[in-house]
Amino acid sequence: MGTIKIMDEIEIVEHNPNWANMFEVEAESIRKAVGKYLITKIQHIGSTAVPGLAAKPVIDIMVGLRDVSDGKNIIQPLQKLGYVYWAENPNPGKMFFVKGMPPYGEKRTHHVHIVEINGEFWQRRLFRDYLRIHPEEAKIYEKLKRDLASRFRDDREAYTEGKGDYVAEIMEKARREFNNRTLTTVKIQPPKEM
């Protein structure tokens, strides 16, 4: 019998145009498993949702609910799809699921963030939208991620913490910019919602 790979290394790879399709397939699986009445919106977030941006090859999916407490009804259907629920998540405003995480799989493939629609975490989509229309910022972010991944390959917490100040700075810029104009005036493809 072979050994189980326990490492959960951080790997940054070149952008894969198929990430958008991978999101669509998984979002449809989630909607079918959970049911259409509980989910308000599903969006592709994170670096894999920004064309041309190198990223960890993990599809981040944000599922918006009217009330995050309804998320308890999502746990079992997502587990049947191969997700592991992080019950000890210290953030009461969201629920977090991982697919493929060692030792349950070879490597992470998807993250699902269950959040309240229009709540604080739902606003994280602005980060994605800002990077989509500001490729120069996306390149700065990519350089930061590559640097952090080389320094903290085996330390996800340090990697994430290292991005914190930059993400906060971009979120502030995004809030200012998007409060001054509507997304219909921004020349980007609107995010896919399922």
Disulfide bonds with the S-S distance in Angstrom:
none
